[in-house]
C-alpha cells in the first residue's frame, strides 16, 4: 500500500514487484502444459512459437482482472487494489512480448516487416493483429499517464475502454493467423469473452442504478478545502468533479486504507 500511495501522490503509477511475480506464475500455470507438450525448439524458436500466445493470454488476463477490480459488491478495497496491480503487470508483460512476437515473426520470414507497421498490408488475419497491437500500446500509454486526464476523467475512461475492442480483435487474429487452435483453446477464449460480456452488463446496470440513487439522495457538493502544500490525490476535491459516485466512494475508501 505504501508503494501505491507514493506512486499516486507523485503522479506516476506505482507497480511493486509482487504483481509481476504473481502474473508470471499465473501465465506459467496456464501455459505449462501446452509448452511441455510442444516440440523441442531453440530459444529463438520458443519465442517465435509462444510469444504471441503469451501476448494473447496476458491481454485476456489484463481485461478480466481489470474488469474484476471494478467490483464494489463483493471485493474489499485491498483486494481491488491487488487485482488492479496484477491487471497493470499483465498489460506490461503483454506489450513487452508483443514486440518480441512481431520481431521474431519478421525474422522467421512468417510475416513481412510492413505488415507489422501498416494494418492489412498483407493478409486480413495479420492485419487484425497489427490493429490490436496498436490498440494495446495506446491503452498502456494512456494508463501510464492517467493522472493527466483528471480534469476530464471521462476521456480516459473512453480511451481505456477500447481494451474491450482490442481483446476480441486479438483473439480472432490469434485463432486465424497462426496454427489452428485446438477445440479447448477456442472454447476457453469464447468462455472468457462471454464472462466478460456478462460482467460488463452487470457493471453497467449497477453503475446506472447507483448513479441514480446518488443523484436522488444528495444535493450539490460543498467545496472541500485542501491543506496548504498537500499533494493532489486522485479522487480529491478537484478530481471528483464530474466523476461518478462510485469513483468518489472508492478513492475515499482507498485513502482510509493507505493511512493505516
ABEGO torsion letter per residue (X at the ends): XAAAAAAAAAGBBBBBAAAAAAAAAAAAAAAAAAAAABBBBBAAAAAAAAAAAAAAAAAAAAAAAAAAAABAAABBAAAAAAAAAAAAAAAAAAAAAAAAAAAAAAAAGABBAAAAABBGABBAAAAAAAAAAAAAAAAAAAAAAAAAAAABAAAAAAAAAAAAAAAAAAAAAAAAABBBBBAAAAAAAAAAAAAAAAAAAAAAAAAAAAAAAAAAABBBBBBBBBBBGBBBBBGBAAAABGBBAAAAAAAAAAAAAAAX
